[in-house]
Amino acid sequence: MKLKIHLFILALITGASGYCQNELEASVEGNVNNLPVKEYKITINQESVNKAGKEVMGMTINGSIPGPTLEFTEGEYAVIYVENKMDVETSIHWHGMLLPNFYDGVPYLTTPPIMPGTTFKYEFEIKQHGTYWYHSHTMLQEQSGVYGSLLINPKEKLLDYDKDLVLLLSDWTNEKPKNVLRFLKRGTEWYNIKKGTATPLNQVIARGALGAQVDFWRQRMEGADIADIYYPAFLINGEEKIEYPEFKPGEKVRLRIIDGAASTSFWMTFGGNMPTLVSADGKDVVPVQKNKTFIAVAETYDFIVTIPDDGKIEFKIMAQDGSGTASAFLGTGRILPAPEVARPDKIGMMQKMAKMKMKMGAPALQFNPSNPDPYKLKEKWGMKMDGMDHGDMKMKKDSSKTGMDHSKMDRSKMEMKKDSTMSGMDDSKMEMKKDTMKMVNSPTENMSMDGMKDMKMEESDGMSMFSEYNYDYLKSPEKTSYDEDIPVTEILLNLTGNMARYIWSFNGVPLAESDKIKIKGDEVTRITFNNLTMMHHPLHLHGHFFRVINENGEYSPLKHTVNVPPMKEVTIEFYGNEYGDWFFHCHILYHLDSGMARVISYDTKRDERMKRYPVSNLIRETNKFYTWGMVDAASHMTELNVVSSNIRNQFTALAEYGWNENIEAEFTYEYYLNDWVRLFGGVNVENEMENSIEELSTTAIGGIRYFTPYMFALDLRVDNKLRPQISLAREIMIFPRLVLFGEYEFQADFGWVDELPEGDNFEKEETWSTGLEYFISKNFSLMGSYDNRFGAGGGLSIRF
């Protein structure tokens, strides 16, 4: 009886949508349909590679970065052997593929890790066509080179073109990825300094943006942020510049473009004639001529280009923050250059955000992570202008009180309409609609909009700041909407983060503190993503395609990865046709590994084959302790500061030694109640008299540390002698590479424990220091300071 009901629901869906039935049926293991088998063997190894002017240890697939393109035809049965020749475990996730849960490739969640010296056999039916890719889902291995492309041909050719070319985009760092993440965790502006995207105070003042900067500081933010990491190279098929002279004039080439970068989204432009976009995330879309196109991490786009008679086409990518480019050239002869994309104006962005009175800085950590209320979080931190909430979802508030409450909602009772008004994800749609239609119908208008003359978007006001980042140009050729009788579950997920501590989460709850999001089979799950951060987040749901609700209503496109722009909303929905647990996460690798992930669960019994592989191993990876330190070696004093921290817990060791033999050391344990408040306790050791380290005093200390609005570090404490103490510290980048810092500390002794000298009501001790630090490199700085205890001096700061 249950099977009949299931088939009836499938019939309802397939009768009213563009889904094909085998994509809506649950995946089944084994070659049950006796399909023709196609086999591949790939080998993952550690090898020395040079991608950005330096020999470093990378991870290769069949000896190359990226790995080989695995080509299949829809209707085949894939058998792929993955051999691990490394000395660490690995994995392969088949990104965008519909396949049995056990072969999805997330170690410890769905699939066993591939241990050193072993081979794992993946097998699944190919029941789709399009452009996809594969990559490691183990720790940060994707950044080191474990990625490759999948080209899946349709049973019958559907489009008019002559040849295929896969273009796999990526970013490359010569640093070890774990050291990159450790450096991000410590909180530093070095990567922005290195790539020229920092906004020091002198530039802010020169632009008349001091008020905007103060507004950002008030909200505990240094400034508008676009990308986290410095990359010395961006690559197309493993090269910064690559030639394809084999393409002849008049040939139509289908470019299958994959953003396989670890954390970089790109702007793409084309030289020559206007390219035609024909597919997104492997799914066909209504063809549209479009040049300047944004591709987020993990997305794929297919374009058809015609090789010209008079030269070779440049395909160019620019990192979203403007920090680098790469190019591929198709054909021979003179170069037909791709249009340049203007670098983003971060100070201008800050000014517009301040003018809009945008409320930013939603916490990445909830005080009580076990019971988050996403609607309260949204109401408190959502963008409001002129008394209106422009991020408001047109849905009933009581549909999900916590984001984990999956109460059914009758679609006919929803305040969200089925037509284009469902596109509440982008408040600029009404303004952009006319231009968008011009872009679809007229290559000339497209060329103008996309910047053949001027790539900069004309903005009438700040509301259009992120209007380029929408999906209105994507339209499914067939209806994708579901039957109205299918129950709908609503979920709100606020995207939250903390750049200073580099923690990323949903609803202020990182993966390590979250529960599974339970969904129901044979129902539609609708998720609204409300981005409360200043960064883009490309979100990927494993094992499913979802509708991205845009102005095309019932013809909204199907995707497996969706980019959510800063301070914007995007709504997706998908039909629950699978089983087991599936991973859902931000595809910026360092955001994933810092907590922006969830497990989507059908609440079915766990696979017996996974008993030896606890999910806790996966979750623990996002809550590791990272340790860093700094030494100031100066002529008048030496200071050592070492920190070891995970999401909630932190250990700190601080020691100072002055030329006058004044020594002080402090060891504390701290617990973060939320992003800005932490309790601490520990011991303090210092000498009682200058020029003498023989008499040391040890006291117990405890108190609270608070990161205040305007970005001051406030320390309130008391020791076991009941002496209260307050300190305040701040640093500001005033010029590129040059930072001004200062600290003030006041301690009072009222004689509550130790007797004071006769006639004294209390004693006080004041210390203060100020100085400058000039960044030479990632690990070294020149510093000079004045301390009221040690006087003036200078020296070297070393970060490790």
SVG drawing of the C-alpha trace seen along z (x, -y; Angstrom):
<svg xmlns="http://www.w3.org/2000/svg" viewBox="-5 -63 73 70">
<polyline fill="none" stroke="black" stroke-width="0.4" points="0.0,0.0 2.8,-2.4 4.5,-1.7 1.3,-2.5 1.0,-5.8 4.6,-6.6 4.1,-5.9 1.0,-8.0 2.9,-11.0 5.6,-10.5 3.0,-10.6 1.6,-13.8 5.1,-15.4 6.3,-14.2 3.0,-15.2 3.5,-18.8 7.2,-19.3 10.3,-19.0 11.8,-16.3 12.4,-13.0 11.1,-10.1 14.4,-8.3 15.7,-11.5 12.8,-11.5 13.0,-7.8 15.3,-6.8 18.7,-5.6 19.3,-1.9 22.6,-0.1 23.7,2.3 23.3,2.6 19.7,3.7 18.9,2.5 21.8,4.5 23.2,1.3 26.5,1.3 29.4,0.9 32.2,-1.7 35.2,-1.5 37.9,-3.9 40.8,-3.6 42.2,-6.7 45.1,-6.9 45.7,-9.6 49.3,-10.3 51.5,-12.9 53.9,-14.5 56.0,-17.6 54.3,-20.2 54.9,-23.7 51.8,-25.7 52.9,-29.2 56.6,-29.5 57.6,-27.2 58.0,-23.5 55.6,-22.3 54.0,-19.0 50.6,-18.5 48.1,-15.7 47.7,-14.4 45.2,-12.2 46.8,-9.9 49.9,-12.1 48.2,-15.5 46.4,-18.5 43.6,-18.5 42.8,-14.9 41.6,-13.4 38.1,-14.0 36.0,-10.9 33.5,-10.7 30.3,-8.7 27.0,-8.5 23.6,-8.7 22.3,-5.2 25.7,-3.6 26.8,-2.0 29.9,-3.7 32.5,-1.6 35.4,-3.7 38.3,-2.3 40.0,-4.9 43.4,-3.8 45.1,-5.7 48.9,-5.7 49.3,-8.5 50.2,-8.0 46.9,-9.7 43.3,-8.7 41.3,-10.2 37.9,-10.2 36.1,-11.1 32.7,-12.9 30.9,-12.9 29.6,-16.4 26.1,-16.9 25.6,-13.2 22.4,-11.4 23.6,-8.1 23.2,-5.6 23.9,-7.1 26.8,-4.7 28.7,-6.0 28.3,-9.7 31.8,-9.9 31.6,-11.9 33.9,-9.9 32.3,-8.9 28.9,-10.1 27.9,-8.1 31.1,-6.3 34.1,-4.7 37.4,-6.7 39.9,-5.3 42.8,-4.3 46.4,-4.5 47.4,-1.6 43.8,-0.6 41.4,-0.9 37.7,-1.7 35.2,-0.7 32.5,-3.3 29.6,-2.1 26.4,-3.8 23.9,-4.2 24.4,-7.3 20.9,-8.7 21.7,-12.2 23.8,-14.2 25.7,-17.4 28.9,-18.8 29.9,-17.8 33.0,-17.2 34.6,-15.1 36.8,-16.0 38.1,-14.9 35.8,-15.4 38.6,-14.7 39.8,-17.7 41.4,-20.3 42.7,-17.9 40.7,-19.6 42.9,-22.7 46.0,-20.5 44.8,-19.2 42.3,-16.3 39.7,-17.3 38.7,-16.5 35.9,-16.8 33.0,-14.6 31.6,-14.9 28.3,-13.0 26.9,-12.9 23.1,-12.7 21.7,-9.5 20.9,-11.7 22.6,-15.0 20.3,-17.8 22.3,-20.9 24.1,-22.1 27.8,-22.1 30.9,-20.4 33.3,-19.8 33.5,-19.8 36.1,-21.5 36.2,-21.1 37.6,-24.2 38.2,-23.4 38.9,-26.6 40.8,-26.5 43.0,-28.5 46.4,-27.6 48.4,-28.3 52.0,-27.3 51.1,-27.1 49.9,-24.0 46.1,-24.3 46.0,-23.5 48.4,-26.4 46.1,-28.7 43.2,-27.8 45.3,-28.2 46.3,-31.7 42.7,-32.6 41.7,-31.5 44.2,-33.8 42.6,-36.9 44.9,-38.9 44.7,-41.3 47.9,-40.0 46.2,-38.2 44.3,-41.4 47.5,-43.3 49.4,-40.9 46.8,-41.0 46.2,-44.7 42.6,-44.5 43.0,-46.0 41.4,-49.3 43.7,-51.1 42.5,-54.3 44.5,-56.7 42.6,-55.4 39.3,-55.5 39.8,-59.1 41.0,-60.1 37.7,-58.8 35.6,-60.6 34.5,-57.3 35.5,-57.8 31.9,-57.8 31.3,-54.5 34.4,-53.0 33.3,-54.1 29.9,-52.5 31.6,-49.2 33.7,-49.4 30.6,-50.0 29.3,-46.7 32.6,-45.0 33.6,-44.7 36.9,-45.9 35.3,-46.5 33.6,-45.0 35.2,-41.6 35.0,-39.7 37.5,-36.9 39.6,-35.5 42.9,-34.1 45.8,-35.3 46.5,-33.1 49.6,-33.5 47.9,-31.8 44.5,-31.1 44.3,-28.2 42.4,-26.9 43.0,-23.2 46.0,-23.6 47.6,-26.6 47.5,-30.3 47.5,-30.7 46.6,-27.8 46.2,-27.5 43.8,-25.4 45.0,-26.0 43.3,-22.8 39.9,-24.6 39.2,-25.8 37.3,-28.8 33.6,-28.2 33.6,-25.4 31.1,-25.5 32.6,-24.6 30.7,-23.7 32.8,-25.0 32.0,-23.0 33.2,-25.3 33.6,-24.1 34.6,-26.2 36.7,-23.7 38.4,-26.3 38.7,-25.8 37.4,-29.3 37.4,-31.6 34.4,-32.6 35.1,-34.2 33.8,-36.7 34.0,-35.1 34.2,-37.0 34.7,-36.0 36.4,-37.7 34.9,-37.3 31.2,-36.9 28.7,-36.8 28.7,-33.3 25.4,-31.4 24.8,-30.0 23.0,-26.6 23.4,-24.8 23.9,-25.4 25.0,-22.8 24.5,-20.1 20.9,-21.1 19.8,-22.5 18.4,-26.1 16.7,-28.3 19.7,-29.5 20.7,-33.1 23.4,-35.2 25.5,-36.4 29.1,-37.5 30.0,-38.7 28.9,-35.8 29.6,-35.1 30.4,-31.6 30.5,-30.6 32.6,-27.9 31.3,-24.4 29.0,-25.7 29.2,-24.6 28.1,-26.5 28.1,-25.4 28.6,-28.0 28.6,-27.5 31.1,-29.7 31.9,-29.9 35.6,-30.1 36.0,-33.3 37.7,-33.6 40.0,-36.4 41.6,-35.3 41.5,-33.4 39.0,-33.8 40.2,-34.7 38.2,-33.2 39.2,-35.1 38.4,-34.7 39.0,-37.2 38.9,-36.4 35.8,-38.0 37.9,-40.4 40.0,-41.3 43.2,-39.8 44.1,-37.8 43.2,-36.4 43.8,-33.5 43.1,-33.0 42.4,-30.3 42.7,-30.9 40.7,-29.0 41.8,-29.0 44.8,-30.7 45.8,-34.1 45.4,-37.5 43.9,-37.6 40.3,-38.7 40.6,-39.9 37.9,-39.3 36.5,-42.4 38.1,-43.5 35.9,-43.4 36.4,-46.3 37.8,-45.4 35.3,-45.8 35.4,-49.1 35.5,-47.9 35.5,-51.4 32.6,-52.4 30.7,-49.3 31.3,-50.4 29.9,-53.8 26.7,-52.4 26.2,-50.0 26.5,-52.7 24.2,-54.9 21.6,-52.1 22.1,-51.7 22.7,-48.0 22.9,-46.0 25.8,-43.6 27.9,-41.3 25.3,-38.6 27.1,-36.2 28.5,-32.9 28.0,-31.4 24.7,-31.4 24.7,-31.6 22.4,-28.6 23.1,-26.6 20.6,-23.8 17.6,-26.0 18.2,-28.7 15.3,-30.8 16.1,-31.7 13.2,-34.2 14.4,-36.2 17.9,-36.1 16.7,-37.3 14.5,-40.0 17.4,-41.3 20.1,-41.2 18.2,-41.3 18.8,-44.3 16.3,-47.0 16.0,-50.3 13.4,-53.1 11.5,-51.0 11.1,-48.1 12.6,-44.7 13.8,-44.0 14.9,-40.5 11.4,-39.6 10.2,-36.2 6.6,-36.0 5.9,-33.0 4.1,-32.3 6.4,-32.8 5.2,-29.9 6.1,-27.4 9.4,-26.8 10.3,-28.2 13.8,-26.8 14.8,-25.9 14.5,-22.3 10.7,-22.3 9.4,-20.7 5.7,-21.4 3.7,-20.9 2.3,-23.9 -0.5,-23.9 1.0,-25.4 -2.3,-27.2 -2.1,-29.0 1.4,-30.2 1.8,-34.0 4.5,-33.3 2.9,-33.2 3.8,-30.7 4.6,-33.3 7.6,-35.6 6.9,-37.1 8.5,-34.0 11.8,-35.6 12.1,-37.5 15.7,-36.5 16.6,-39.6 15.2,-43.0 16.5,-44.4 14.5,-42.2 11.8,-44.7 14.5,-47.3 16.5,-44.9 13.7,-43.0 13.6,-45.2 17.4,-45.1 17.4,-41.3 14.9,-40.8 17.0,-42.9 20.0,-40.8 18.1,-37.6 16.8,-38.9 19.5,-41.2 23.2,-40.5 23.8,-44.2 22.2,-45.1 24.0,-42.2 27.3,-43.5 26.5,-46.9 25.2,-45.5 28.1,-43.1 30.6,-45.8 32.1,-45.6 32.3,-49.3 31.9,-49.6 31.8,-46.5 30.7,-48.5 27.1,-48.2 25.2,-51.5 23.6,-51.6 20.8,-54.0 21.1,-53.3 22.7,-50.9 19.9,-48.4 21.3,-47.3 24.7,-46.6 24.4,-42.8 21.8,-42.7 24.4,-41.2 24.4,-38.1 21.0,-36.6 19.8,-33.8 17.0,-35.5 18.8,-34.8 18.4,-31.0 15.1,-29.6 14.3,-25.9 13.0,-24.8 10.3,-22.8 8.2,-23.4 10.0,-22.4 7.2,-23.2 5.6,-20.6 1.9,-19.6 0.1,-21.8 -1.2,-18.8 2.3,-17.7 3.0,-18.8 5.6,-21.5 8.0,-21.9 9.5,-25.4 13.0,-25.9 14.8,-29.2 18.6,-29.1 20.4,-32.3 24.0,-32.3 26.3,-33.6 30.0,-34.0 32.8,-35.6 35.8,-36.8 38.0,-37.6 37.8,-34.1 37.0,-32.5 33.9,-30.5 31.0,-30.0 27.6,-28.6 23.9,-28.4 21.6,-30.2 24.6,-30.9 25.3,-27.2 28.3,-25.6 28.2,-21.9 29.9,-20.7 27.0,-22.1 24.1,-21.2 21.5,-18.5 20.6,-16.9 18.0,-18.7 15.3,-16.0 13.3,-16.0 10.4,-13.8 10.2,-11.6 7.6,-12.2 7.3,-15.8 8.7,-19.1 11.3,-20.8 11.6,-24.6 14.7,-26.3 15.2,-30.0 18.8,-31.1 19.1,-34.5 22.7,-35.7 23.7,-37.9 27.3,-38.0 29.3,-40.2 30.6,-37.2 29.1,-35.1 28.3,-31.5 27.9,-28.8 25.7,-26.2 25.7,-22.6 23.2,-19.8 24.5,-16.3 22.5,-13.8 19.7,-16.1 18.7,-18.8 16.7,-21.7 14.7,-24.5 16.2,-28.0 13.1,-30.2 13.6,-33.2 11.4,-35.5 10.7,-32.6 8.3,-31.0 7.2,-27.6 10.2,-27.5 12.8,-28.3 16.0,-26.4 17.3,-23.3 20.7,-23.4 22.8,-21.5 24.8,-24.5 23.4,-28.0 25.3,-31.2 23.8,-33.4 25.0,-37.0 25.7,-39.1 22.7,-40.5 20.3,-38.7 17.9,-35.8 17.6,-32.9 14.8,-30.2 15.2,-26.7 13.0,-23.6 13.4,-19.9 11.4,-16.8 12.4,-14.2 12.9,-11.0 16.0,-9.6 17.1,-7.8 19.9,-8.1 21.9,-11.2 23.2,-13.7 25.8,-16.5 24.8,-20.1 27.4,-22.8 29.1,-26.0 31.5,-25.0 34.1,-27.5 36.4,-24.9 37.6,-26.9 34.0,-27.9 33.0,-24.2 35.9,-23.2 35.0,-26.0 31.5,-24.9 29.1,-26.1 27.6,-22.6 24.6,-20.5 23.5,-16.9 20.2,-16.6 18.6,-13.4 15.7,-11.2 15.9,-9.7 16.4,-6.2 18.5,-3.4 22.2,-3.9 24.0,-1.7 25.5,1.3 28.7,0.9 29.3,-2.4 29.4,-1.0 33.2,-1.2 33.1,-4.9 31.4,-7.2 30.0,-10.5 31.8,-12.2 35.0,-11.9 33.6,-14.1 32.1,-16.6 35.3,-16.7 37.2,-18.0 35.2,-21.3 36.1,-21.8 39.8,-21.2 42.2,-23.1 44.5,-25.4 47.6,-26.9 49.5,-30.0 51.8,-32.5 53.8,-35.7 57.1,-36.9 58.0,-40.6 61.8,-40.8 62.6,-44.5 65.4,-46.5 63.4,-47.4 61.2,-44.3 60.3,-40.9 56.8,-39.5 55.5,-36.0 51.9,-35.2 50.7,-31.7 47.0,-30.7 45.4,-27.4 41.7,-27.5 38.7,-25.7 35.1,-27.0 34.3,-27.5 37.6,-26.8 40.8,-28.7 44.1,-28.4 46.4,-31.4 50.0,-31.9 51.4,-35.4 54.8,-36.4 56.6,-39.8 60.2,-40.6 61.5,-44.1 65.1,-45.4 64.6,-46.4 64.0,-42.7 60.3,-43.3 58.7,-40.0 55.0,-39.0 53.5,-35.7 49.9,-34.7 48.2,-31.4 44.4,-31.3 41.6,-29.0 38.8,-30.8 35.3,-29.8 33.3,-31.6 29.7,-32.3 29.2,-33.8 31.3,-35.6 32.1,-38.5 32.0,-37.4 34.2,-34.8 34.8,-33.9 38.3,-33.1 40.3,-31.9 44.0,-31.2 47.1,-32.3 49.3,-35.4 53.0,-35.4 55.0,-38.6 57.9,-40.0 57.1,-42.3 60.0,-44.7 61.8,-46.0 65.3,-44.8 64.6,-41.6 63.2,-38.4 63.8,-36.5 60.6,-37.5 57.7,-36.3 54.0,-36.7 51.5,-34.2 47.8,-35.0 44.7,-33.3 42.7,-35.4 39.2,-35.3 36.9,-37.5 35.3,-38.3 36.7,-39.4 34.5,-41.3 35.0,-42.4 33.2,-45.7 31.5,-47.7 34.2,-49.8 36.5,-46.7 38.1,-47.3 39.3,-44.3 38.0,-44.8 39.3,-42.7 37.6,-42.9 39.1,-40.7 39.7,-40.2 42.5,-38.2 42.5,-36.2 43.5,-39.4 40.3,-40.9 42.1,-43.5 39.9,-44.6 41.5,-45.4 40.4,-46.7 42.3,-46.9 41.4,-48.1 43.3,-47.4 42.9,-48.3 44.8,-48.3 44.1,-50.1 45.7,-49.8 46.5,-53.4 48.5,-52.8 49.1,-49.8 51.2,-47.4 51.3,-49.8 49.3,-49.2 48.9,-51.5 48.2,-49.7 47.7,-50.6 46.8,-49.2 45.8,-50.7 45.6,-48.8 44.4,-49.9 44.5,-47.9 43.2,-49.0 43.9,-47.5 41.5,-48.5 43.2,-46.4 40.4,-43.9 43.0,-41.1 46.5,-42.6 46.8,-45.5 47.7,-48.8 50.3,-51.2 48.8,-53.3 46.9,-56.3 46.3,-54.9 42.7,-54.1 43.8,-52.3 46.7,-51.7 46.7,-51.8 48.9,-50.5 48.6,-51.9 50.4,-50.5 50.1,-51.6 51.8,-51.2 51.5,-52.3 53.3,-51.5 53.5,-50.8 53.9,-47.5 55.0,-47.3 54.3,-44.1 57.2,-42.8 55.7,-39.4 53.2,-36.9 55.5,-36.0 57.6,-39.0 57.0,-42.6 59.1,-45.6 57.8,-47.1 58.5,-50.1 56.7,-51.0 56.7,-52.9 55.8,-51.3 55.5,-53.3 57.4,-50.6 60.1,-49.8 60.4,-53.0 60.9,-53.2 62.4,-50.6 62.0,-48.7 62.6,-45.3 61.1,-42.4 57.8,-40.7 57.7,-37.0 54.4,-35.1 54.3,-31.4"/>
</svg>
